[in-house]
Amino acid sequence: MNSLKDILSQLKISVTNIPHIGIADIIDILIVAYLIYIVITWIKDTRAWALFKGLFVVFSVAIIAYVFHLNTVWWILSNAISVGIIAVFVVFQPEFRRALEELGRGNLFSSFMIDQKEKDETISQKTIEAIVKAVEHMSEEKTGALIVIEKDVKLGEYERTGIMLDAIVTSQLLINIFEHNTPLHDGAVIIKNNRISAATCYLPLTDSLEISKELGTRHRAALGVSEVSDAITIVVSEETGTISVTQFGSLTRNVKGEFIRNLLTDAPNKKAEKKKLVLWKGRNKHE
């Protein structure tokens, strides 16, 4: 009987210790949840998304190490996390700065309401044929071109440097974009979800010291974006009309349309093999 009274008294104490949740607490939780959602939505279109997933794995392992008393693993991860948080702000300082600027202009929240219906789509055969046809034509006419096909790593930060199009991928449109003396011919075209997302985009130039200085800006930009993402980039030389492809920091020159067709067809199913970087010399002027 006494034990039953003890149990009831303990239950009574437990019930009385439940914190009271008011309207202010609910609003507080909703605001924090929305801010977390805003941050996650913002970084999903940048290279920071891959870093975020890596940090999530590290934190998960750290929690497991703490729960199961894996002291050595916990000590290493706890020290690495404290230094890593500072490193994140240093490495991704431009992204954080841009987010604050957009917040000040009032564009940050509105941008998250757009593209909510976007879904990652596998590149279609129709898109592949349009790209191949356009590249082959520009190669024959020696029209300089720089086409980036987005894969798993999002390129939203580079899209924002150009002019948004959101157009269907056709060979005629690609040829017209890169035609001489047209407003959109300078810079890169980014293709994602079977649509031309943006044109005149600025890409990061490779800073590798192993690259020949005779390589032009288009090739350096193609290599640069391939070093920070898994995108496939196609370059058409304005001087020689040769077609080059970059992926995973590697450059392959003098390819044909069939090579591009096979590469883009296999891209959704398997990762392309990394190839040795081919350095080409003897060019007279930059592309």
Short mmCIF file of the C-alpha atoms (twelve columns), coordinates in Angstrom:
data_MODEL
# 
_entry.id   MODEL 
# 
loop_
_atom_site.group_PDB 
_atom_site.id 
_atom_site.type_symbol 
_atom_site.label_atom_id 
_atom_site.label_alt_id 
_atom_site.label_comp_id 
_atom_site.label_asym_id 
_atom_site.label_seq_id 
_atom_site.Cartn_x 
_atom_site.Cartn_y 
_atom_site.Cartn_z 
_atom_site.pdbx_PDB_model_num 
ATOM 1   C CA . MET A 1   0.000  0.000  0.000   1 
ATOM 2   C CA . ASN A 2   2.839  2.323  0.909   1 
ATOM 3   C CA . SER A 3   4.594  1.540  -2.356  1 
ATOM 4   C CA . LEU A 4   1.452  2.487  -4.288  1 
ATOM 5   C CA . LYS A 5   1.305  5.801  -2.423  1 
ATOM 6   C CA . ASP A 6   4.968  6.411  -3.211  1 
ATOM 7   C CA . ILE A 7   4.343  5.779  -6.910  1 
ATOM 8   C CA . LEU A 8   1.352  8.129  -6.951  1 
ATOM 9   C CA . SER A 9   3.315  10.819 -5.123  1 
ATOM 10  C CA . GLN A 10  6.166  10.488 -7.641  1 
ATOM 11  C CA . LEU A 11  3.721  10.774 -10.525 1 
ATOM 12  C CA . LYS A 12  2.213  13.868 -8.923  1 
ATOM 13  C CA . ILE A 13  5.641  15.450 -8.581  1 
ATOM 14  C CA . SER A 14  6.473  14.619 -12.202 1 
ATOM 15  C CA . VAL A 15  3.234  16.150 -13.435 1 
ATOM 16  C CA . THR A 16  3.782  19.317 -11.445 1 
ATOM 17  C CA . ASN A 17  7.316  19.642 -12.872 1 
ATOM 18  C CA . ILE A 18  6.123  19.744 -16.491 1 
ATOM 19  C CA . PRO A 19  6.956  23.243 -17.763 1 
ATOM 20  C CA . HIS A 20  4.062  25.393 -18.884 1 
ATOM 21  C CA . ILE A 21  4.139  26.210 -22.606 1 
ATOM 22  C CA . GLY A 22  2.440  29.447 -23.469 1 
ATOM 23  C CA . ILE A 23  1.700  31.303 -26.695 1 
ATOM 24  C CA . ALA A 24  5.005  33.185 -26.461 1 
ATOM 25  C CA . ASP A 25  6.913  29.887 -26.284 1 
ATOM 26  C CA . ILE A 26  5.110  28.532 -29.338 1 
ATOM 27  C CA . ILE A 27  5.877  31.724 -31.289 1 
ATOM 28  C CA . ASP A 28  9.505  31.504 -30.170 1 
ATOM 29  C CA . ILE A 29  9.799  27.884 -31.388 1 
ATOM 30  C CA . LEU A 30  8.139  28.708 -34.729 1 
ATOM 31  C CA . ILE A 31  10.499 31.643 -35.339 1 
ATOM 32  C CA . VAL A 32  13.590 29.533 -34.627 1 
ATOM 33  C CA . ALA A 33  12.255 26.692 -36.815 1 
ATOM 34  C CA . TYR A 34  11.558 29.116 -39.663 1 
ATOM 35  C CA . LEU A 35  15.033 30.659 -39.402 1 
ATOM 36  C CA . ILE A 36  16.599 27.188 -39.568 1 
ATOM 37  C CA . TYR A 37  14.446 26.442 -42.606 1 
ATOM 38  C CA . ILE A 38  15.554 29.709 -44.240 1 
ATOM 39  C CA . VAL A 39  19.237 28.902 -43.686 1 
ATOM 40  C CA . ILE A 40  18.900 25.350 -45.033 1 
ATOM 41  C CA . THR A 41  16.952 26.568 -48.072 1 
ATOM 42  C CA . TRP A 42  19.579 29.232 -48.721 1 
ATOM 43  C CA . ILE A 43  22.610 26.944 -48.633 1 
ATOM 44  C CA . LYS A 44  21.003 24.148 -50.684 1 
ATOM 45  C CA . ASP A 45  21.731 26.076 -53.894 1 
ATOM 46  C CA . THR A 46  25.370 26.713 -53.040 1 
ATOM 47  C CA . ARG A 47  28.547 24.711 -52.564 1 
ATOM 48  C CA . ALA A 48  27.950 25.093 -48.819 1 
ATOM 49  C CA . TRP A 49  25.282 22.373 -49.056 1 
ATOM 50  C CA . ALA A 50  27.929 19.672 -49.456 1 
ATOM 51  C CA . LEU A 51  29.770 21.099 -46.445 1 
ATOM 52  C CA . PHE A 52  26.541 21.152 -44.442 1 
ATOM 53  C CA . LYS A 53  25.955 17.452 -45.130 1 
ATOM 54  C CA . GLY A 54  29.541 16.710 -44.117 1 
ATOM 55  C CA . LEU A 55  29.106 18.616 -40.851 1 
ATOM 56  C CA . PHE A 56  25.893 16.709 -40.170 1 
ATOM 57  C CA . VAL A 57  27.789 13.418 -40.478 1 
ATOM 58  C CA . VAL A 58  30.550 14.690 -38.164 1 
ATOM 59  C CA . PHE A 59  28.039 15.820 -35.519 1 
ATOM 60  C CA . SER A 60  26.212 12.493 -35.767 1 
ATOM 61  C CA . VAL A 61  29.427 10.567 -35.185 1 
ATOM 62  C CA . ALA A 62  30.272 12.888 -32.282 1 
ATOM 63  C CA . ILE A 63  26.905 12.197 -30.628 1 
ATOM 64  C CA . ILE A 64  27.386 8.442  -31.033 1 
ATOM 65  C CA . ALA A 65  30.895 8.699  -29.560 1 
ATOM 66  C CA . TYR A 66  29.564 10.669 -26.576 1 
ATOM 67  C CA . VAL A 67  26.669 8.288  -25.883 1 
ATOM 68  C CA . PHE A 68  28.800 5.135  -26.089 1 
ATOM 69  C CA . HIS A 69  31.755 6.709  -24.244 1 
ATOM 70  C CA . LEU A 70  34.216 6.436  -27.131 1 
ATOM 71  C CA . ASN A 71  36.587 8.794  -25.373 1 
ATOM 72  C CA . THR A 72  39.306 9.012  -28.005 1 
ATOM 73  C CA . VAL A 73  36.879 9.634  -30.858 1 
ATOM 74  C CA . TRP A 74  34.945 12.143 -28.759 1 
ATOM 75  C CA . TRP A 75  38.113 14.050 -27.824 1 
ATOM 76  C CA . ILE A 76  39.232 14.289 -31.462 1 
ATOM 77  C CA . LEU A 77  35.822 15.346 -32.801 1 
ATOM 78  C CA . SER A 78  35.088 17.810 -29.988 1 
ATOM 79  C CA . ASN A 79  38.354 19.628 -30.665 1 
ATOM 80  C CA . ALA A 80  37.884 19.458 -34.426 1 
ATOM 81  C CA . ILE A 81  34.345 20.847 -34.202 1 
ATOM 82  C CA . SER A 82  35.408 23.869 -32.155 1 
ATOM 83  C CA . VAL A 83  38.039 24.781 -34.752 1 
ATOM 84  C CA . GLY A 84  35.853 23.765 -37.691 1 
ATOM 85  C CA . ILE A 85  33.051 26.199 -36.824 1 
ATOM 86  C CA . ILE A 86  35.488 29.100 -37.116 1 
ATOM 87  C CA . ALA A 87  36.860 27.652 -40.367 1 
ATOM 88  C CA . VAL A 88  33.329 27.511 -41.847 1 
ATOM 89  C CA . PHE A 89  32.867 31.264 -41.402 1 
ATOM 90  C CA . VAL A 90  36.293 31.932 -42.922 1 
ATOM 91  C CA . VAL A 91  35.891 29.641 -45.941 1 
ATOM 92  C CA . PHE A 92  32.319 30.675 -46.732 1 
ATOM 93  C CA . GLN A 93  32.662 34.345 -45.865 1 
ATOM 94  C CA . PRO A 94  31.484 35.483 -49.358 1 
ATOM 95  C CA . GLU A 95  28.296 33.415 -49.072 1 
ATOM 96  C CA . PHE A 96  27.460 34.802 -45.627 1 
ATOM 97  C CA . ARG A 97  28.179 38.330 -46.801 1 
ATOM 98  C CA . ARG A 98  25.883 37.928 -49.813 1 
ATOM 99  C CA . ALA A 99  23.126 36.551 -47.589 1 
ATOM 100 C CA . LEU A 100 23.351 39.582 -45.292 1 
ATOM 101 C CA . GLU A 101 23.309 41.934 -48.293 1 
ATOM 102 C CA . GLU A 102 20.183 40.262 -49.686 1 
ATOM 103 C CA . LEU A 103 18.584 40.394 -46.252 1 
ATOM 104 C CA . GLY A 104 19.241 44.132 -46.160 1 
ATOM 105 C CA . ARG A 105 17.691 44.563 -49.592 1 
ATOM 106 C CA . GLY A 106 14.703 42.440 -48.600 1 
ATOM 107 C CA . ASN A 107 15.394 39.828 -51.263 1 
ATOM 108 C CA . LEU A 108 16.421 36.933 -49.060 1 
ATOM 109 C CA . PHE A 109 12.985 35.855 -47.858 1 
ATOM 110 C CA . SER A 110 11.283 36.404 -51.203 1 
ATOM 111 C CA . SER A 111 13.908 34.320 -52.985 1 
ATOM 112 C CA . PHE A 112 13.001 31.334 -50.834 1 
ATOM 113 C CA . MET A 113 9.391  31.523 -51.927 1 
ATOM 114 C CA . ILE A 114 10.536 30.981 -55.503 1 
ATOM 115 C CA . ASP A 115 11.693 27.687 -56.918 1 
ATOM 116 C CA . GLN A 116 9.939  25.667 -54.226 1 
ATOM 117 C CA . LYS A 117 8.453  23.467 -56.973 1 
ATOM 118 C CA . GLU A 118 11.851 22.831 -58.530 1 
ATOM 119 C CA . LYS A 119 12.834 19.191 -58.620 1 
ATOM 120 C CA . ASP A 120 16.119 17.668 -59.683 1 
ATOM 121 C CA . GLU A 121 15.533 16.072 -63.056 1 
ATOM 122 C CA . THR A 122 17.720 13.655 -64.936 1 
ATOM 123 C CA . ILE A 123 19.000 15.223 -68.132 1 
ATOM 124 C CA . SER A 124 16.752 14.105 -70.966 1 
ATOM 125 C CA . GLN A 125 17.815 12.754 -74.339 1 
ATOM 126 C CA . LYS A 126 16.144 15.736 -76.009 1 
ATOM 127 C CA . THR A 127 18.317 18.125 -73.989 1 
ATOM 128 C CA . ILE A 128 21.447 16.115 -74.764 1 
ATOM 129 C CA . GLU A 129 20.752 16.169 -78.508 1 
ATOM 130 C CA . ALA A 130 20.105 19.920 -78.417 1 
ATOM 131 C CA . ILE A 131 23.427 20.520 -76.651 1 
ATOM 132 C CA . VAL A 132 25.374 18.254 -79.020 1 
ATOM 133 C CA . LYS A 133 23.817 19.825 -82.121 1 
ATOM 134 C CA . ALA A 134 24.554 23.355 -80.898 1 
ATOM 135 C CA . VAL A 135 28.137 22.534 -79.893 1 
ATOM 136 C CA . GLU A 136 28.896 20.860 -83.230 1 
ATOM 137 C CA . HIS A 137 27.493 23.852 -85.117 1 
ATOM 138 C CA . MET A 138 29.471 26.362 -83.040 1 
ATOM 139 C CA . SER A 139 32.598 24.264 -83.520 1 
ATOM 140 C CA . GLU A 140 32.201 24.433 -87.296 1 
ATOM 141 C CA . GLU A 141 31.581 28.179 -87.195 1 
ATOM 142 C CA . LYS A 142 34.340 28.769 -84.599 1 
ATOM 143 C CA . THR A 143 31.926 30.437 -82.215 1 
ATOM 144 C CA . GLY A 144 33.267 30.570 -78.655 1 
ATOM 145 C CA . ALA A 145 30.980 28.954 -76.081 1 
ATOM 146 C CA . LEU A 146 30.976 27.899 -72.425 1 
ATOM 147 C CA . ILE A 147 28.170 25.578 -71.300 1 
ATOM 148 C CA . VAL A 148 27.866 24.205 -67.754 1 
ATOM 149 C CA . ILE A 149 25.568 21.252 -66.998 1 
ATOM 150 C CA . GLU A 150 24.710 21.156 -63.300 1 
ATOM 151 C CA . LYS A 151 24.680 17.788 -61.526 1 
ATOM 152 C CA . ASP A 152 24.504 17.092 -57.769 1 
ATOM 153 C CA . VAL A 153 26.422 20.148 -56.523 1 
ATOM 154 C CA . LYS A 154 24.203 23.210 -56.872 1 
ATOM 155 C CA . LEU A 155 25.503 26.232 -58.778 1 
ATOM 156 C CA . GLY A 156 23.028 28.817 -57.533 1 
ATOM 157 C CA . GLU A 157 25.766 31.231 -56.442 1 
ATOM 158 C CA . TYR A 158 27.069 31.357 -60.025 1 
ATOM 159 C CA . GLU A 159 23.595 31.592 -61.550 1 
ATOM 160 C CA . ARG A 160 23.001 34.793 -59.616 1 
ATOM 161 C CA . THR A 161 25.986 36.432 -61.318 1 
ATOM 162 C CA . GLY A 162 24.295 36.161 -64.714 1 
ATOM 163 C CA . ILE A 163 20.929 36.849 -66.314 1 
ATOM 164 C CA . MET A 164 18.141 34.439 -65.423 1 
ATOM 165 C CA . LEU A 165 16.425 32.863 -68.441 1 
ATOM 166 C CA . ASP A 166 14.607 29.675 -67.351 1 
ATOM 167 C CA . ALA A 167 14.184 28.636 -70.981 1 
ATOM 168 C CA . ILE A 168 13.765 25.312 -72.763 1 
ATOM 169 C CA . VAL A 169 17.068 23.927 -74.032 1 
ATOM 170 C CA . THR A 170 17.160 24.132 -77.839 1 
ATOM 171 C CA . SER A 171 20.122 24.162 -80.196 1 
ATOM 172 C CA . GLN A 172 18.866 27.348 -81.840 1 
ATOM 173 C CA . LEU A 173 18.718 29.214 -78.536 1 
ATOM 174 C CA . LEU A 174 22.198 28.077 -77.471 1 
ATOM 175 C CA . ILE A 175 23.651 29.099 -80.841 1 
ATOM 176 C CA . ASN A 176 21.931 32.476 -80.664 1 
ATOM 177 C CA . ILE A 177 23.173 33.125 -77.106 1 
ATOM 178 C CA . PHE A 178 26.822 32.679 -78.086 1 
ATOM 179 C CA . GLU A 179 26.543 34.494 -81.424 1 
ATOM 180 C CA . HIS A 180 29.075 37.317 -81.788 1 
ATOM 181 C CA . ASN A 181 28.058 40.784 -80.560 1 
ATOM 182 C CA . THR A 182 24.887 39.577 -78.825 1 
ATOM 183 C CA . PRO A 183 24.168 40.793 -75.273 1 
ATOM 184 C CA . LEU A 184 24.356 37.287 -73.773 1 
ATOM 185 C CA . HIS A 185 27.379 35.840 -75.578 1 
ATOM 186 C CA . ASP A 186 29.947 36.748 -72.915 1 
ATOM 187 C CA . GLY A 187 30.156 34.385 -69.939 1 
ATOM 188 C CA . ALA A 188 28.779 30.917 -69.270 1 
ATOM 189 C CA . VAL A 189 25.378 29.308 -69.760 1 
ATOM 190 C CA . ILE A 190 24.182 27.105 -66.890 1 
ATOM 191 C CA . ILE A 191 21.787 24.255 -67.673 1 
ATOM 192 C CA . LYS A 192 19.854 22.475 -64.928 1 
ATOM 193 C CA . ASN A 193 16.646 20.473 -64.767 1 
ATOM 194 C CA . ASN A 194 16.567 20.348 -68.598 1 
ATOM 195 C CA . ARG A 195 16.322 24.135 -68.824 1 
ATOM 196 C CA . ILE A 196 18.719 26.977 -69.551 1 
ATOM 197 C CA . SER A 197 18.761 28.516 -66.104 1 
ATOM 198 C CA . ALA A 198 21.000 31.544 -66.697 1 
ATOM 199 C CA . ALA A 199 23.423 33.112 -69.175 1 
ATOM 200 C CA . THR A 200 26.434 35.457 -68.937 1 
ATOM 201 C CA . CYS A 201 27.393 33.786 -65.662 1 
ATOM 202 C CA . TYR A 202 30.802 34.352 -64.099 1 
ATOM 203 C CA . LEU A 203 32.670 31.215 -63.071 1 
ATOM 204 C CA . PRO A 204 35.667 30.880 -60.739 1 
ATOM 205 C CA . LEU A 205 38.974 30.646 -62.587 1 
ATOM 206 C CA . THR A 206 41.267 27.784 -61.676 1 
ATOM 207 C CA . ASP A 207 44.194 28.838 -59.495 1 
ATOM 208 C CA . SER A 208 46.288 25.752 -60.230 1 
ATOM 209 C CA . LEU A 209 49.917 26.588 -60.923 1 
ATOM 210 C CA . GLU A 210 50.182 23.539 -63.192 1 
ATOM 211 C CA . ILE A 211 47.925 25.081 -65.812 1 
ATOM 212 C CA . SER A 212 49.678 26.532 -68.840 1 
ATOM 213 C CA . LYS A 213 49.330 30.302 -69.033 1 
ATOM 214 C CA . GLU A 214 48.500 29.905 -72.704 1 
ATOM 215 C CA . LEU A 215 45.103 28.474 -71.844 1 
ATOM 216 C CA . GLY A 216 42.396 31.096 -72.262 1 
ATOM 217 C CA . THR A 217 39.793 32.407 -69.867 1 
ATOM 218 C CA . ARG A 218 37.064 30.028 -71.034 1 
ATOM 219 C CA . HIS A 219 39.184 26.958 -70.340 1 
ATOM 220 C CA . ARG A 220 40.344 28.335 -66.994 1 
ATOM 221 C CA . ALA A 221 36.749 29.061 -65.986 1 
ATOM 222 C CA . ALA A 222 35.670 25.577 -67.083 1 
ATOM 223 C CA . LEU A 223 38.437 24.008 -65.004 1 
ATOM 224 C CA . GLY A 224 37.646 26.305 -62.087 1 
ATOM 225 C CA . VAL A 225 34.001 25.297 -61.838 1 
ATOM 226 C CA . SER A 226 34.944 21.622 -62.250 1 
ATOM 227 C CA . GLU A 227 37.244 21.928 -59.223 1 
ATOM 228 C CA . VAL A 228 34.484 23.182 -56.925 1 
ATOM 229 C CA . SER A 229 31.601 21.066 -58.249 1 
ATOM 230 C CA . ASP A 230 30.768 17.899 -60.166 1 
ATOM 231 C CA . ALA A 231 29.374 19.808 -63.146 1 
ATOM 232 C CA . ILE A 232 30.197 18.885 -66.729 1 
ATOM 233 C CA . THR A 233 31.429 21.893 -68.697 1 
ATOM 234 C CA . ILE A 234 31.735 22.125 -72.473 1 
ATOM 235 C CA . VAL A 235 34.059 24.685 -74.068 1 
ATOM 236 C CA . VAL A 236 34.214 25.631 -77.749 1 
ATOM 237 C CA . SER A 237 37.368 27.457 -78.809 1 
ATOM 238 C CA . GLU A 238 36.782 30.708 -80.636 1 
ATOM 239 C CA . GLU A 239 40.152 30.431 -82.398 1 
ATOM 240 C CA . THR A 240 40.325 26.799 -83.487 1 
ATOM 241 C CA . GLY A 241 36.765 25.541 -83.058 1 
ATOM 242 C CA . THR A 242 37.993 22.600 -80.966 1 
ATOM 243 C CA . ILE A 243 35.637 21.221 -78.331 1 
ATOM 244 C CA . SER A 244 36.845 20.581 -74.779 1 
ATOM 245 C CA . VAL A 245 35.147 19.007 -71.776 1 
ATOM 246 C CA . THR A 246 36.003 19.442 -68.100 1 
ATOM 247 C CA . GLN A 247 34.856 17.438 -65.094 1 
ATOM 248 C CA . PHE A 248 36.366 16.755 -61.662 1 
ATOM 249 C CA . GLY A 249 39.219 19.173 -62.330 1 
ATOM 250 C CA . SER A 250 40.276 17.434 -65.563 1 
ATOM 251 C CA . LEU A 251 40.365 18.815 -69.084 1 
ATOM 252 C CA . THR A 252 39.868 16.717 -72.210 1 
ATOM 253 C CA . ARG A 253 40.355 18.464 -75.571 1 
ATOM 254 C CA . ASN A 254 39.566 17.704 -79.199 1 
ATOM 255 C CA . VAL A 255 36.412 15.725 -78.440 1 
ATOM 256 C CA . LYS A 256 33.532 15.124 -80.831 1 
ATOM 257 C CA . GLY A 257 29.790 15.278 -80.480 1 
ATOM 258 C CA . GLU A 258 29.536 11.540 -79.881 1 
ATOM 259 C CA . PHE A 259 31.880 11.821 -76.898 1 
ATOM 260 C CA . ILE A 260 29.679 14.519 -75.357 1 
ATOM 261 C CA . ARG A 261 26.541 12.492 -76.066 1 
ATOM 262 C CA . ASN A 262 27.952 9.418  -74.330 1 
ATOM 263 C CA . LEU A 263 29.264 11.463 -71.394 1 
ATOM 264 C CA . LEU A 264 25.944 13.195 -70.750 1 
ATOM 265 C CA . THR A 265 23.986 9.973  -71.247 1 
ATOM 266 C CA . ASP A 266 26.109 8.117  -68.693 1 
ATOM 267 C CA . ALA A 267 26.297 11.059 -66.260 1 
ATOM 268 C CA . PRO A 268 23.036 10.353 -64.367 1 
ATOM 269 C CA . ASN A 269 23.935 6.677  -63.904 1 
ATOM 270 C CA . LYS A 270 27.594 6.698  -63.031 1 
ATOM 271 C CA . LYS A 271 30.384 9.097  -62.290 1 
ATOM 272 C CA . ALA A 272 32.681 9.821  -65.157 1 
ATOM 273 C CA . GLU A 273 36.185 8.538  -64.702 1 
ATOM 274 C CA . LYS A 274 38.705 11.168 -63.770 1 
ATOM 275 C CA . LYS A 275 41.144 11.729 -66.584 1 
ATOM 276 C CA . LYS A 276 44.601 13.193 -66.568 1 
ATOM 277 C CA . LEU A 277 44.727 16.910 -67.173 1 
ATOM 278 C CA . VAL A 278 45.916 17.663 -70.681 1 
ATOM 279 C CA . LEU A 279 47.915 20.850 -71.010 1 
ATOM 280 C CA . TRP A 280 48.061 22.361 -74.451 1 
ATOM 281 C CA . LYS A 281 50.691 24.857 -75.483 1 
ATOM 282 C CA . GLY A 282 51.435 26.867 -78.562 1 
ATOM 283 C CA . ARG A 283 48.330 29.070 -78.563 1 
ATOM 284 C CA . ASN A 284 48.900 32.641 -79.695 1 
ATOM 285 C CA . LYS A 285 46.182 34.510 -77.799 1 
ATOM 286 C CA . HIS A 286 43.669 33.975 -75.048 1 
ATOM 287 C CA . GLU A 287 40.237 32.574 -75.701 1 
# 
